[in-house]
Amino acid sequence: MKLLLIHAFPMDSSMWDGQAKRLREQALRVDLPGFGGAPGVGPVMTMRAAAERCVSALDEAGEERAVVCGLSMGGYVALEMWRIRPERIAGLVFTNTRAEADDEAAKYRRLALAERLDEEGIAFLVSEPPPLLSANAPSELWSAVKATIVAQPAGAIAAASRGMAERPDSTPDLPQITVPTLVVTSSGDTLIPAWITARMAERIPGAELATITDAGHLSNMEAPGEFTALLADHLERCRMCA
């Protein structure tokens, strides 16, 4: 059974290098529209367009179903994929993400970021990235994160920011999830604090919750061994339930 890995904002599928190295043929990474060299979809990358790209990735790989793992923005996309094509999902992993839609202040910030990216390009976002890592993350890891960000087109990041601003509230969908689900958060995440992500586990029937100590928002990169072990265990649970 494949594990479809959906990347965070403003990263691309290379953020999953640590998991792909360990899981090998089980890992199936996807670059969302405009990221990692993938074709864009215009000024707004909706979560629907991103979810459709994930379904296409399964088709291209010849996979009928997969366990779907989304981190941050990837979690928003996984929720949309559950809404439009639940039959393609054998299990879910939501990590460092949330089900709620943006409030008006958050929408304003996302739209303002998109406008600035269109006007100035990406340099400011590389020099002052969002808090994607914990306070104690090594400089080498920050360098890797910034290298990934600078490789993305400013227009693609702006389009994703607009798409996230208009995403729906997925909270009502959580009780309807019927596949094995793992929710992962991390104690050093200041972008989406652990308690926000943990609420998803409370609302999804039978969901398991795991917290990675000290890692920041990109928990898979800060704690690759622990994170990948959680994925491997969940894959086995999903196989047993298939």
N, C-alpha and C positions, 0 to 999 in steps of 0.2 A: 504494500500500500504506500502510495506517494504522500509526501507532506508538501503542500503548496505554501510557500513562504512569501508573504506580502510585506513589502518594505515600508518604513516610516518616512515621514516628511522631515527634511528635504533630501533624503538619501535615495539610493537606488539599490538594486538587488545584491550589490557587492557587500552590503552590510551583513549579509548572511554567510560570508565566507567561512567563518568558524563552524557554523552548523553544517554547511555543505561538506566541509572536509571530514567531519566526523560521521555524518549520516550517509554520505556518498550517494548511491543511486536512489536512496529513498527521498532525497531532497529535490524539489522542483521549484526553482526560483523564477519570479516573474518581475519584469520591469513595467511599472504602470505607465500609461501614456505620457510621452514627453521625457521620461526619465531613462537613464542608462542607454541612451541611443534609440529608444523606442519612438515610433511616430507619435506626435502629439495629436490633440483633438480640438485645438482652438483655444480661445481665451479662458474657457472654463472647463476644467476636468471634473465632471460630476462624479460622485461615488458610484453612480450607475454605470458610467462609461468605464470606470476603473474595474468594477466587478465584471463587466462583460469581457474586458481584457483578460481577467483571470480565468473565466470560463473558456475563452479561446486558447489560453495556455494549456488547459487540460485537454482540449480537443487536439491540439498540435502534438501533445505528448502521448496521445492515444489512451488517455486515462478517463474512465467513466466517472469515477469518484475519487476523492482525496480527502485527507485531513487538512483543513485550512487553518493556517496560523497567520494572524495579522498583528503587527506591533504599531501602536499609535494610529496614524492614518491608515495603516494596513488593517487595523481592527475595524475602522469605520467601513472599509471596503468589504471585509469579511461579513459584517452585518448586512450590508447591501446584497452581497452574494447569497446569503441565507434567504433574504426576501425574494429574490428573483429566481434562483435555481437551487432550492434546498436539496433536490434529488442528487446533485453532484457532490454533496458534502457528507463525508462519512464521520467526521468529527471536527471539533473547533478548538482553537487555542486563541484566546484574547489576552494580549499582553501589553501592559503600560498604555492602556486605552480607556475609553469611556463610552457609554451608550447614549448619554444625553446630547442634545443639539447644543450649539453655541448660544449663549445669551447675547443680547444686543451689543454689549461691550466687546465680547470676543469676536463677534462678526465684524465690528468696526475695525478691530486690530488686524484681522485677516485681510480685509479689503484694502486697508491702508498699506499693509505690507506688499500686497500685489501691485498696487499703484506705484509704490516706491521702486519695486523691482523693474517695472516697465520703464520708469524714468531714469534710474541710475545704474541698472545692471546688478550683478550679484556680489560685487566686491564687499559691500557693507555687511552682507549676511555672512560672508566668510570670516570677516574680521570680528564681528560681533554675533556669533551664532546663538540660537536659543539654548537653554540649559539641557542639552541632550545627554550629558554625562554628569556624574556625581562630582561633588566638590573635591574629592580626593583622586579623581581620575588622572592617570599619568599623561604627561605632555605628548608622548608618542601616540597615545590613543586619540587625543584631541587632533593631532596632526593628520591622522588617518581619516577622521570624521570630516575635517575641513577639506581634505583632498577630494573626498567624495562629493561634498556640497559644491565645490567650485567646478566640478565636472558636469554639473547639470545646467541646462539652459535656464536663464532667468525667467523666460516666458513660461516654461513648464512649471517652475515653482510657483509663479504667480497664478497660473491656471489651477493648480492644486489648492492653493490657498483660497481662491474663490469658491472652488467646489466644496471644500470643507465648511466654508461659511454657510452654505445653503443646504447642508445635509440635514435630514430629518431627525427627530428624536426617536431613537431605537429602543428606548426603555420598554414600550409596550410589546415589543417583539421577543424580549428575553424569555418570558414564561412559555413561549411557543417553541423554543429550541428543544429538539428531541434527540439529538445526537450527543455522544460523550463530549464533554466540554471541560477544558482546563483554563483557568484564569490565573495569569501570572502578573505579579507586580513586584516592585522593589522599593526598599525602604529609603533609598537615596534619590528617588525620583521627585524633583520639585516642579516638573512641568505638568504631570498628571499624578498627583499624590496617591500613595498606596490605597488610602481609604476610598478614593473615588473608584478606582479599578475594582477593588474588593466588592463593591456593591453589586457588580455584575454577577458575581458568584452567588450572591444571596438570592438573586431573581431567576437564575437559570436552573431548572430542575436537575438535581444530581450533580451539579458542577463541582469540581475540585478547585481549591484555591491554594496557590503556592506563593510565598514571598521570598525574594532573594535579598539577602541582607547587604546593605551598603551600596549596591549598584544603583546607577542613575537611570534615566529614561531609556536609553538604549541598553537595556539589561542584557541582551544577547551578546553585545560586544564587550561589556565590562565584566561579565561573569559567564564566558562562553561554555566552560565545562559544566557548571551547574545548570545553566539554561538548556543545554543540549541534552543532558541527562533527563530533565523533565519532559522534553519533547519525545525522547525515545521511550520513556515509560508510558506516555500518553498514546503514542502510536501503537504500542502493544495492547493497551486497553481497547483501543478502537478496533484492532484486528479481532480481538476476542468477542467483541459485540457485533461484528459484521455478519 
